[in-house]
Amino acid sequence: MTTTLDRTAPRDLAAELPARFSLTPKTLLAGRLDGAWWPRSRDLESELPPLAAALEEPWGRVTRVTVNPARWPVVPHTVAVDGRTLHVGWFTEQDPDKLILLSYTVGRWDLLVIPPETEPAAAARLMAAAARLMAAAAVPGSVLTAGVLMANEATIGRGVRDAQRQEAGWEGEGGACMSPVGIPMERSGLPLLGNGWS
């Protein structure tokens, strides 16, 4: 069986670059997410070491990670992190947009996984939503799950793209003249200074 990895960054480069993530402030009550992670590729073997290393100071040593295999073409059983072994598991029941990190001594953290191919503006919105919005809604039973945040971003992204297309159409036409009720007008129908309209 042959598997092709969808990489947006070479493996060596991904391992050298710092992990891109945001965390919910520690002072808040626990919500459904503890932050967000934006990997550079779908290669867990190269993406997990920088994340685990970066989280060691604020959270402690990560010993296990679970993912949903729907978003990862290859799920290795173990990954080497700074001379130790990080165990990786997968569950199809787990939210595909979430990464679960476990530690024997510290506990569990759930991170929203932002797809590597996400545009930077959308990734920034998702990271802020996972950290700040979870902070605002960090009450037991919060409904802001990874899937809800991704669905919200898809809606926002469509709105942004639609607005950009409308603006491009507007500019391409030289700026359309429309009445307040949406009926095209001649330019002569526009109010000009000095013709009695204010």
C-alpha positions in Angstrom: 0.0 0.0 0.0 1.4 3.4 -1.0 0.5 6.6 0.9 1.2 10.1 -0.2 1.6 12.8 2.4 0.1 16.2 1.6 3.0 18.5 2.7 2.9 22.2 2.5 6.4 22.5 4.1 9.4 20.1 3.7 9.9 17.7 6.7 13.2 19.2 7.7 11.9 22.8 7.5 8.8 21.9 9.5 10.9 20.4 12.3 13.1 23.6 12.5 10.3 26.1 12.5 8.5 26.9 15.8 5.0 25.5 16.3 2.2 27.8 15.5 -0.4 27.7 18.4 -2.4 29.8 20.8 -3.6 28.8 24.3 -6.5 29.7 26.4 -5.3 31.7 29.5 -4.7 29.5 32.5 -6.9 31.7 34.7 -10.1 30.7 32.9 -12.5 27.9 33.6 -12.0 24.9 31.3 -14.0 24.9 28.1 -14.0 22.3 25.4 -10.8 23.6 23.8 -7.6 24.7 25.4 -6.3 26.5 22.3 -5.5 26.0 18.6 -2.6 24.6 16.6 -1.8 25.4 13.0 0.6 22.8 11.6 2.6 23.4 8.4 1.8 20.0 6.9 -0.2 16.8 7.5 2.9 14.9 8.5 2.5 14.1 12.2 6.1 12.8 12.5 7.5 16.2 11.6 4.8 18.4 13.1 4.4 16.9 16.6 8.0 17.3 18.0 8.0 21.1 17.8 4.5 21.3 19.3 5.3 18.9 22.2 8.6 20.8 22.9 6.8 24.2 22.8 4.1 23.0 25.2 6.5 21.4 27.7 7.1 24.7 29.6 3.5 25.9 29.9 1.9 22.5 30.3 4.5 19.8 31.2 5.7 16.8 29.2 3.2 15.5 26.7 3.4 11.7 26.6 0.5 10.8 24.3 -1.4 12.3 21.4 -4.7 11.2 19.8 -6.1 12.3 16.4 -8.8 11.3 14.0 -7.2 9.7 11.0 -9.6 11.5 8.6 -7.2 14.5 8.6 -3.9 12.7 8.7 -2.8 10.4 5.9 -0.3 8.6 8.1 -0.6 8.2 11.9 2.6 6.8 13.3 2.5 4.8 16.5 5.4 6.7 18.0 7.2 10.0 17.3 10.7 10.9 18.7 10.7 14.1 20.7 14.0 15.3 22.2 15.3 11.8 22.8 12.0 10.4 24.2 9.0 8.7 22.7 5.6 10.3 22.2 2.9 7.8 21.7 0.3 8.5 19.0 -3.1 7.0 18.8 -6.2 7.5 16.6 -9.9 7.3 17.1 -12.5 7.7 14.4 -15.0 8.9 17.1 -12.7 11.9 18.0 -13.6 15.2 16.4 -11.5 15.3 13.2 -10.6 19.0 13.8 -9.2 18.3 17.3 -5.9 17.0 18.7 -5.9 15.6 22.2 -2.6 15.8 24.2 -2.2 13.7 27.4 0.4 13.7 30.2 0.6 11.2 33.1 1.3 13.9 35.6 -0.5 17.0 34.3 -3.7 16.0 32.5 -5.4 16.5 29.1 -5.5 19.3 26.7 -7.7 19.6 23.5 -6.5 21.8 20.7 -8.4 22.9 17.6 -6.3 21.8 14.5 -6.3 24.4 11.8 -5.7 22.8 8.4 -2.2 23.6 7.1 -3.6 24.9 3.8 -5.7 27.5 5.6 -5.1 31.1 4.6 -3.2 33.2 7.2 -6.2 35.5 7.9 -8.5 32.6 8.5 -5.9 30.9 10.7 -5.6 34.0 12.7 -9.3 34.2 13.2 -9.5 30.5 14.3 -6.6 30.9 16.7 -8.2 33.9 18.3 -11.5 32.2 18.5 -10.0 29.1 20.1 -8.2 31.3 22.7 -10.4 34.4 23.3 -13.8 33.1 22.4 -13.2 30.0 24.5 -12.2 32.4 27.2 -15.4 34.3 27.0 -17.5 31.1 26.9 -15.3 29.0 29.2 -18.1 27.7 31.3 -18.8 24.1 31.9 -20.8 22.6 29.0 -19.6 25.3 26.5 -20.8 24.4 23.0 -17.9 25.9 21.2 -16.3 22.7 19.9 -13.6 22.3 17.3 -16.2 21.4 14.7 -18.4 24.4 15.5 -15.4 26.8 15.2 -14.4 25.3 11.8 -18.0 25.5 10.6 -18.2 29.2 11.7 -14.9 29.9 9.9 -16.1 28.3 6.7 -19.2 30.6 6.9 -17.0 33.7 7.6 -14.6 32.7 4.8 -17.4 32.3 2.3 -18.7 35.8 3.4 -15.2 37.3 2.9 -14.8 35.7 -0.5 -18.3 36.8 -1.6 -17.6 40.4 -0.5 -14.3 40.3 -2.4 -16.0 39.1 -5.5 -18.7 41.8 -5.2 -16.1 44.4 -4.8 -14.1 43.1 -7.8 -17.4 43.2 -9.8 -18.1 46.7 -8.6 -14.6 47.9 -9.5 -14.6 46.0 -12.9 -17.8 47.9 -13.9 -16.4 51.2 -12.9 -18.6 51.4 -9.8 -22.2 50.4 -10.4 -24.9 53.1 -9.9 -27.7 51.6 -8.0 -30.8 53.2 -6.5 -31.5 52.6 -2.8 -33.8 49.7 -3.7 -31.2 48.0 -5.9 -32.3 49.2 -9.4 -29.5 50.2 -11.8 -29.5 54.0 -12.5 -27.8 56.2 -15.0 -25.0 58.2 -13.7 -27.0 61.4 -14.5 -29.4 60.3 -11.8 -26.8 60.7 -9.1 -27.1 63.8 -6.9 -24.4 66.3 -7.6 -23.4 69.3 -5.5 -25.1 72.4 -6.9 -28.1 70.7 -8.4 -30.3 71.2 -5.4 -29.6 67.8 -3.6 -27.8 67.8 -0.4 
